[in-house]
Amino acid sequence: MVKICLSCLFFRLEDRYSGRCRVDRGSIDPQAYPMKLHQDHCDRWQDAGQRYFIRTGWLKKQDRP
C-alpha cells in the first residue's frame, strides 16, 4: 500500500480533493487540524485498513453524475 494521506488512519475526508490530518488529535483545536491533499504523506502515517476502500468508494461516487 502506498503511504498517502487517503490511506492513513488519522486522515478525515473534507471534500473530493482534500481532508484534515488528525494525527495531533487531543492536543490541538479540531478547527486547527492541517489541511492535506489525498496524495500527501508524512512520517507519522498509519495504515487505515478497510477505511481506505470505503474512502475510495466515496470518492468514486462523488465523480458520478
Backbone hydrogen bonds in HBPLUS format (Angstrom, degrees):
<---DONOR---> <-ACCEPTOR-->    atom                        ^
c    i                          cat <-CA-CA->   ^        H-A-AA   ^      H-
h    n   atom  resd res      DA  || num        DHA   H-A  angle D-A-AA Bond
n    s   type  num  typ     dist DA aas  dist angle  dist       angle   num
A0004-ILE N   A0002-VAL O   2.93 MM   2  5.78 129.5  2.19 109.6  94.4     1
A0007-SER N   A0004-ILE O   3.05 MM   3  5.68 145.2  2.18 116.0 124.7     2
A0005-CYS N   A0040-ASP O   2.65 MM  35  5.51 143.4  1.78 161.5 163.8     3
A0008-CYS N   A0005-CYS O   2.92 MM   3  4.96 165.1  1.94 117.2 117.4     4
A0006-LEU N   A0038-HIS O   3.26 MM  32  4.90 156.5  2.32 141.6 135.2     5
A0048-ALA N   A0007-SER O   3.08 MM  41  5.55 143.2  2.22 144.4 140.5     6
A0011-PHE N   A0008-CYS O   3.33 MM   3  5.54 164.6  2.35 109.0 113.6     7
A0009-LEU N   A0046-GLN O   2.80 MM  37  5.48 148.8  1.90 142.1 151.2     8
A0022-ARG N   A0010-PHE O   2.84 MM  12  4.95 158.4  1.89 135.9 142.6     9
A0012-ARG N   A0020-ARG O   2.90 MM   8  5.22 154.4  1.97 149.0 157.3    10
A0020-ARG N   A0012-ARG O   2.81 MM   8  5.22 154.5  1.88 149.5 152.8    11
A0014-GLU N   A0018-SER O   3.07 MM   4  5.92 166.3  2.09 138.6 136.1    12
A0015-ASP N   A0018-SER O   3.23 MM   3  5.64 169.6  2.24 147.9 147.0    13
A0019-GLY N   A0036-LYS O   2.90 MM  17  5.49 148.7  1.99 156.1 165.3    14
A0036-LYS N   A0019-GLY O   2.80 MM  17  5.49 159.0  1.85 152.2 156.4    15
A0021-CYS N   A0034-PRO O   2.94 MM  13  5.62 162.1  1.97 162.0 166.9    16
A0025-ARG N   A0022-ARG O   3.07 MM   3  5.07 144.2  2.21 118.6 115.1    17
A0027-SER N   A0024-ASP O   3.05 MM   3  5.75 161.2  2.09 137.8 143.5    18
A0032-ALA N   A0029-ASP O   2.77 MM   3  5.28 155.1  1.83 119.8 128.5    19
A0033-TYR N   A0030-PRO O   3.45 MM   3  5.56 170.5  2.45 104.9 107.1    20
A0040-ASP N   A0037-LEU O   3.15 MM   3  5.39 153.2  2.22 108.0 115.9    21
A0051-ARG N   A0048-ALA O   3.31 MM   3  5.51 146.6  2.43 134.0 126.4    22
A0052-TYR N   A0049-GLY O   3.18 MM   3  5.99 153.3  2.25 121.3 126.3    23
A0053-PHE N   A0050-GLN O   3.03 MM   3  5.49 122.1  2.38 109.6 122.1    24
A0054-ILE N   A0050-GLN O   3.24 MM   4  6.62 152.0  2.32 149.5 157.8    25
A0055-ARG N   A0051-ARG O   2.91 MM   4  6.12 158.3  1.96 150.8 156.2    26
A0056-THR N   A0052-TYR O   2.94 MM   4  6.24 160.9  1.98 151.4 156.4    27
A0057-GLY N   A0053-PHE O   3.03 MM   4  6.09 151.8  2.11 138.4 146.0    28
A0058-TRP N   A0054-ILE O   3.00 MM   4  6.25 153.4  2.08 145.6 152.7    29
A0059-LEU N   A0055-ARG O   2.95 MM   4  6.24 156.7  2.00 151.2 157.4    30
A0060-LYS N   A0056-THR O   2.97 MM   4  6.17 158.5  2.01 147.0 152.5    31
A0061-LYS N   A0057-GLY O   3.03 MM   4  6.22 153.3  2.10 145.1 152.3    32
A0062-GLN N   A0058-TRP O   3.09 MM   4  6.37 143.0  2.23 142.1 151.7    33
A0062-GLN N   A0059-LEU O   3.15 MM   3  5.11 122.7  2.50  93.5 107.6    34
A0063-ASP N   A0060-LYS O   3.23 MM   3  5.36 136.4  2.44  98.7 109.8    35
A0064-ARG N   A0061-LYS O   3.29 MM   3  5.42 149.3  2.39 101.5 110.0    36
